[in-house]
Amino acid sequence: MSIFENVIKIDSNDNIIFNNWIEWEHFGIPNKPDFLRQILRFLIALSGHCLMCTALDGCFFVERIMPKQPIHEKCDCKKKPVSFYKINNLAQANMPIEKLSKYIFSNDQNSKGKKSLFEKMGYTKDDIYNLQSQFKSQALNRYLSGNYILKNLDNYGQRVAIKITLNNHSFYSGWMLEPEGTIRNTTPFGGWVNEKI
Ligand SMILES: [Zn+2]
């Protein structure tokens, strides 16, 4: 996929959509290292800066798919333009293998029926590394082309839903946005596409 396909998209009505990327900014919060980021988030929370806002600091959004600023009265959050070139270089998808080995393919009781659901799609526990790499590459590509849906925002950060297609079955997976374009899988299966999520 070329970089331009991710920046300029054509929708189903042949309209050109430009993905204008921004970085969420809250003063005083470094993007990394994570331990320092978390300490500073809690320290400035003591002087009244909300954890929801500081969790968003450093996250990359397509401007038309981001939480509305200001988030609350006296919100200090800002946004600054960021080049897609930078985002494309930094962005990565993380998915702990335990999401598949210990959750989906544990047993049906623990996985709330997800084990049989993945088996019906044609996968077993032997496929966890293949599945992990498909989840990561599909989610990253869709995030980078602006194909994500905003879900819950709380003190831990912004969750998004991203479509995954496996063996012709399409469903939503849940991801947490982290600074500098990292997306971390929280929910492998969040509901079929076309279902309300
Ligand atoms: Zn704010």
Residues whose N, C-alpha, C, O or C-beta is under 5 A from the ligand:
A	BS01	ZN	C53 I71 C75 D76 C77
